[in-house]
């Protein structure tokens, strides 16, 4: 377990032992974390020497193939294609490795292997259209893009750009009768929320809120979302309406809180305010007291170490790390940091967003080694699921915020510049 490299030593491992196959597989699994190439070499050379049950063999084969995919290794597609019982994640990574190679026939074949449920997702519909577009089937591609362009989503906006259509930005606020709102407020459970707010116990008030909302039907959840909006609980309103799966109330889901400070910081950093709003919406959903499990703080979720670094560069003193909960400090530092990343990655919004989430050192590692790559492919092949979702969300939210700000400056085209080697 602690010395997995010993699996290649025939004296260490006697293949006649009943458990030898399991020990060998476990050793390869452990070794793959330290030396993937060596683990693959040993596995391929010796796996047939042992009795290994089918489930274990498939698990190790998938683990090795996925590790190659995460490392952008050219062997990844072949190994993923050879898996006999890949799970959904492995099937999706087979598509991604084909995208990275820009082999559109392989993309098409890999999408065909996805389950019907997964295949129907906007994401894979978009890539199916891209495959059609690149295999001389423009009419079918255009049909799919047209259907997707009706969606208010990252892939909907990418599709709209492809066929020169306007983005889906319609806003249909929830209509709640005043009497229904009054009735909700009179309920004992919600009166407890109001009391806790009145005695300045916000944490307990939120805990009570989620306890109550859990018991509501969809209609009353929408009323509760409006009540949260009235209370000025931006984040709670956003998450409450999401529980009702109602996505069309733009002003509730994408509030313009801290507008004056956002505009001031956007001006001082020559950034579009829509980008800052997009970052805040994704990072904290406007909860100034948000703190992540790893310690990021405030509206733009700044790590204390990053905050100290920014303070030094601005010739300021941050003092206590909890000063990052102060909206003025947080917005100033977050805007400065995003602009720093934007400059570092030559004005590429998607790369800067990825760096804001995962760190610039990782983005450098993910850049293509030879030749440029389309930005949509680069985003889709980011190894971290969270960062893929983050980048697509921030860029989508920025376009939605443009509408809220009555602007029409940025487009998906601005976000989708080709990604070039470092």
TAFEN-V608836 format. One record per residue. OMEGA is omega in whole degrees, -180 to 180 (NA if undefined). D_CENTER is the distance of its C-alpha to the mean C-alpha in Angstrom with 1 decimal. Layout:
omega=OMEGA d_center=D_CENTER
omega=OMEGA d_center=D_CENTER
//
This chain:
omega=-178 d_center=33.7
omega=178 d_center=33.9
omega=-174 d_center=35.5
omega=-179 d_center=33.7
omega=-179 d_center=35.4
omega=-179 d_center=38.7
omega=-179 d_center=37.7
omega=-179 d_center=39.3
omega=-175 d_center=42.5
omega=179 d_center=44.9
omega=-179 d_center=46.9
omega=-172 d_center=44.0
omega=178 d_center=43.0
omega=-174 d_center=45.7
omega=178 d_center=44.5
omega=179 d_center=47.3
omega=-177 d_center=45.8
omega=-176 d_center=44.3
omega=-174 d_center=41.0
omega=-179 d_center=40.8
omega=180 d_center=38.2
omega=179 d_center=35.8
omega=179 d_center=36.4
omega=-179 d_center=35.9
omega=179 d_center=32.5
omega=179 d_center=31.4
omega=178 d_center=32.6
omega=179 d_center=30.7
omega=179 d_center=27.5
omega=-178 d_center=28.1
omega=-179 d_center=29.2
omega=180 d_center=26.1
omega=-177 d_center=24.2
omega=-176 d_center=26.9
omega=-174 d_center=28.1
omega=-178 d_center=26.4
omega=-180 d_center=29.0
omega=180 d_center=31.8
omega=180 d_center=30.3
omega=-179 d_center=30.0
omega=-180 d_center=33.5
omega=-180 d_center=35.1
omega=-178 d_center=33.4
omega=-176 d_center=34.5
omega=-168 d_center=38.0
omega=-174 d_center=38.7
omega=-179 d_center=36.8
omega=177 d_center=39.8
omega=-173 d_center=42.1
omega=172 d_center=40.8
omega=-179 d_center=40.5
omega=-178 d_center=36.8
omega=-172 d_center=35.8
omega=-179 d_center=33.7
omega=-180 d_center=30.7
omega=-180 d_center=30.6
omega=180 d_center=31.1
omega=180 d_center=28.2
omega=-179 d_center=25.9
omega=179 d_center=27.0
omega=-179 d_center=26.8
omega=179 d_center=23.2
omega=-180 d_center=22.3
omega=-179 d_center=24.0
omega=-180 d_center=22.6
omega=178 d_center=18.9
omega=176 d_center=19.7
omega=-180 d_center=21.1
omega=180 d_center=18.1
omega=-179 d_center=15.8
omega=179 d_center=18.6
omega=-178 d_center=18.9
omega=-177 d_center=22.4
omega=178 d_center=24.6
omega=-172 d_center=25.9
omega=-176 d_center=22.7
omega=-178 d_center=23.3
omega=-177 d_center=26.8
omega=178 d_center=26.1
omega=-180 d_center=23.3
omega=-177 d_center=25.9
omega=-180 d_center=28.5
omega=-177 d_center=26.8
omega=179 d_center=29.1
omega=-178 d_center=26.8
omega=174 d_center=23.2
omega=-177 d_center=20.7
omega=-179 d_center=17.8
omega=180 d_center=15.4
omega=178 d_center=18.2
omega=179 d_center=19.0
omega=179 d_center=15.5
omega=174 d_center=15.8
omega=177 d_center=19.2
omega=-177 d_center=18.0
omega=179 d_center=15.6
omega=176 d_center=18.6
omega=177 d_center=20.8
omega=-179 d_center=18.6
omega=177 d_center=18.7
omega=-175 d_center=22.4
omega=175 d_center=22.5
omega=-170 d_center=24.9
omega=175 d_center=24.6
omega=177 d_center=27.1
omega=177 d_center=25.1
omega=-180 d_center=22.0
omega=-179 d_center=24.2
omega=-178 d_center=25.7
omega=177 d_center=22.4
omega=179 d_center=21.0
omega=-178 d_center=24.4
omega=180 d_center=23.9
omega=176 d_center=20.9
omega=-178 d_center=22.0
omega=-179 d_center=23.0
omega=-180 d_center=20.5
omega=-179 d_center=17.5
omega=-177 d_center=19.2
omega=-180 d_center=19.4
omega=179 d_center=15.7
omega=-176 d_center=15.0
omega=-174 d_center=13.0
omega=172 d_center=15.9
omega=178 d_center=18.5
omega=-178 d_center=17.2
omega=174 d_center=17.6
omega=178 d_center=20.9
omega=178 d_center=22.0
omega=178 d_center=21.2
omega=178 d_center=23.2
omega=-179 d_center=26.0
omega=-177 d_center=26.0
omega=175 d_center=26.5
omega=173 d_center=29.2
omega=174 d_center=31.5
omega=-172 d_center=30.6
omega=-178 d_center=29.7
omega=179 d_center=31.0
omega=179 d_center=28.8
omega=-179 d_center=25.7
omega=179 d_center=26.8
omega=-180 d_center=27.3
omega=178 d_center=23.7
omega=-179 d_center=22.3
omega=179 d_center=24.7
omega=-178 d_center=23.5
omega=-176 d_center=19.8
omega=178 d_center=20.7
omega=-176 d_center=21.7
omega=174 d_center=18.2
omega=-176 d_center=16.3
omega=178 d_center=13.0
omega=-177 d_center=11.3
omega=174 d_center=13.5
omega=-179 d_center=16.3
omega=175 d_center=16.4
omega=-180 d_center=16.4
omega=179 d_center=19.1
omega=179 d_center=21.0
omega=-179 d_center=21.2
omega=-175 d_center=22.5
omega=175 d_center=25.4
omega=178 d_center=26.0
omega=176 d_center=25.3
omega=177 d_center=24.3
omega=175 d_center=20.8
omega=-177 d_center=20.8
omega=-177 d_center=21.0
omega=-177 d_center=23.6
omega=179 d_center=23.9
omega=-178 d_center=25.8
omega=177 d_center=26.2
omega=177 d_center=27.1
omega=179 d_center=30.9
omega=179 d_center=32.3
omega=-179 d_center=36.0
omega=-179 d_center=37.3
omega=179 d_center=39.3
omega=179 d_center=36.3
omega=178 d_center=34.6
omega=-179 d_center=37.9
omega=180 d_center=38.2
omega=-179 d_center=34.8
omega=-178 d_center=35.7
omega=-179 d_center=39.0
omega=-177 d_center=37.6
omega=-178 d_center=38.3
omega=-179 d_center=34.7
omega=175 d_center=33.5
omega=176 d_center=36.6
omega=177 d_center=35.6
omega=-178 d_center=32.2
omega=179 d_center=34.3
omega=-180 d_center=36.7
omega=176 d_center=34.1
omega=-177 d_center=32.7
omega=-180 d_center=36.4
omega=175 d_center=37.1
omega=175 d_center=33.9
omega=-174 d_center=32.0
omega=-179 d_center=28.5
omega=179 d_center=26.9
omega=180 d_center=29.5
omega=179 d_center=29.2
omega=179 d_center=25.5
omega=178 d_center=26.2
omega=-180 d_center=29.0
omega=-176 d_center=26.9
omega=175 d_center=24.4
omega=-179 d_center=27.5
omega=-175 d_center=29.1
omega=180 d_center=26.3
omega=-175 d_center=25.8
omega=-174 d_center=29.3
omega=171 d_center=29.0
omega=-173 d_center=29.0
omega=-177 d_center=26.7
omega=-178 d_center=29.4
omega=175 d_center=29.8
omega=179 d_center=26.1
omega=177 d_center=26.1
omega=179 d_center=29.1
omega=179 d_center=27.5
omega=178 d_center=24.5
omega=178 d_center=27.2
omega=178 d_center=29.0
omega=178 d_center=25.9
omega=180 d_center=25.6
omega=179 d_center=29.4
omega=-177 d_center=29.0
omega=177 d_center=26.6
omega=-175 d_center=23.9
omega=-177 d_center=21.0
omega=-179 d_center=18.2
omega=178 d_center=20.4
omega=-180 d_center=21.2
omega=-177 d_center=17.6
omega=179 d_center=16.9
omega=-179 d_center=20.4
omega=178 d_center=20.3
omega=179 d_center=17.0
omega=177 d_center=19.3
omega=-178 d_center=21.6
omega=176 d_center=19.0
omega=-170 d_center=20.5
omega=-168 d_center=18.2
omega=178 d_center=21.0
omega=-174 d_center=22.1
omega=-176 d_center=20.6
omega=178 d_center=22.6
omega=-177 d_center=21.6
omega=-178 d_center=17.8
omega=-177 d_center=17.7
omega=179 d_center=20.6
omega=179 d_center=22.1
omega=179 d_center=22.8
omega=-173 d_center=24.2
omega=-177 d_center=24.9
omega=-179 d_center=27.9
omega=178 d_center=26.2
omega=-180 d_center=23.1
omega=180 d_center=25.6
omega=-180 d_center=27.7
omega=176 d_center=25.0
omega=-180 d_center=23.7
omega=-177 d_center=27.4
omega=179 d_center=28.0
omega=-173 d_center=25.1
omega=175 d_center=25.6
omega=172 d_center=22.1
omega=-178 d_center=21.5
omega=180 d_center=21.0
omega=179 d_center=18.5
omega=180 d_center=16.0
omega=177 d_center=16.8
omega=179 d_center=16.5
omega=178 d_center=13.0
omega=-180 d_center=12.1
omega=-177 d_center=14.2
omega=-180 d_center=12.9
omega=-174 d_center=9.3
omega=-172 d_center=10.8
omega=-174 d_center=13.8
omega=174 d_center=14.5
omega=173 d_center=17.8
omega=-175 d_center=19.0
omega=-180 d_center=21.0
omega=-178 d_center=21.6
omega=175 d_center=18.1
omega=-178 d_center=18.0
omega=178 d_center=15.3
omega=-180 d_center=16.7
omega=173 d_center=17.0
omega=176 d_center=18.8
omega=-171 d_center=16.7
omega=167 d_center=18.7
omega=-173 d_center=19.0
omega=-177 d_center=17.6
omega=172 d_center=15.5
omega=-179 d_center=15.0
omega=177 d_center=17.3
omega=-180 d_center=18.5
omega=-180 d_center=22.3
omega=178 d_center=22.9
omega=178 d_center=21.0
omega=179 d_center=22.9
omega=180 d_center=26.2
omega=180 d_center=25.5
omega=180 d_center=24.9
omega=179 d_center=28.0
omega=-179 d_center=30.1
omega=180 d_center=29.0
omega=-178 d_center=29.9
omega=178 d_center=33.1
omega=174 d_center=32.3
omega=179 d_center=32.4
omega=-177 d_center=29.4
omega=-179 d_center=31.6
omega=-178 d_center=30.1
omega=179 d_center=26.4
omega=173 d_center=26.3
omega=177 d_center=27.2
omega=175 d_center=23.5
omega=178 d_center=23.5
omega=-176 d_center=25.8
omega=-178 d_center=24.0
omega=179 d_center=26.3
omega=-175 d_center=25.6
omega=-179 d_center=21.8
omega=179 d_center=21.4
omega=-177 d_center=23.9
omega=-180 d_center=22.2
omega=179 d_center=18.6
omega=178 d_center=19.9
omega=-176 d_center=22.0
omega=179 d_center=19.3
omega=179 d_center=17.0
omega=177 d_center=20.2
omega=180 d_center=21.2
omega=179 d_center=18.0
omega=177 d_center=18.6
omega=-179 d_center=22.1
omega=-179 d_center=21.3
omega=170 d_center=19.3
omega=175 d_center=22.0
omega=-179 d_center=20.5
omega=-175 d_center=17.4
omega=-177 d_center=14.8
omega=179 d_center=11.8
omega=179 d_center=13.1
omega=178 d_center=13.8
omega=178 d_center=10.4
omega=-180 d_center=9.1
omega=178 d_center=12.3
omega=-178 d_center=11.9
omega=-170 d_center=8.9
omega=-178 d_center=10.3
omega=-178 d_center=13.9
omega=-180 d_center=16.0
omega=179 d_center=17.8
omega=180 d_center=15.0
omega=176 d_center=14.3
omega=-179 d_center=18.1
omega=-177 d_center=18.0
omega=-179 d_center=15.6
omega=180 d_center=17.7
omega=-178 d_center=20.0
omega=-177 d_center=23.4
omega=178 d_center=25.6
omega=-178 d_center=25.4
omega=-179 d_center=22.8
omega=177 d_center=19.8
omega=-175 d_center=18.4
omega=-180 d_center=15.2
omega=177 d_center=13.7
omega=-179 d_center=14.7
omega=-180 d_center=13.4
omega=-177 d_center=9.8
omega=-176 d_center=10.2
omega=171 d_center=11.9
omega=-175 d_center=9.7
omega=-176 d_center=10.8
omega=179 d_center=8.0
omega=-178 d_center=5.9
omega=-178 d_center=3.8
omega=175 d_center=4.2
omega=-179 d_center=4.1
omega=-178 d_center=1.8
omega=-177 d_center=3.1
omega=-178 d_center=5.9
omega=179 d_center=6.6
omega=-178 d_center=6.7
omega=-179 d_center=8.8
omega=178 d_center=11.0
omega=-180 d_center=11.6
omega=179 d_center=12.5
omega=179 d_center=14.7
omega=177 d_center=16.6
omega=180 d_center=17.1
omega=175 d_center=18.4
omega=-180 d_center=20.7
omega=179 d_center=22.4
omega=-178 d_center=22.8
omega=-179 d_center=24.3
omega=177 d_center=26.5
omega=172 d_center=25.4
omega=-173 d_center=25.0
omega=-177 d_center=24.3
omega=176 d_center=20.9
omega=176 d_center=19.8
omega=180 d_center=17.2
omega=179 d_center=19.9
omega=-178 d_center=19.6
omega=-170 d_center=15.9
omega=175 d_center=16.6
omega=179 d_center=19.3
omega=178 d_center=19.9
omega=-175 d_center=18.5
omega=179 d_center=21.7
omega=-178 d_center=22.7
omega=NA d_center=23.1
//
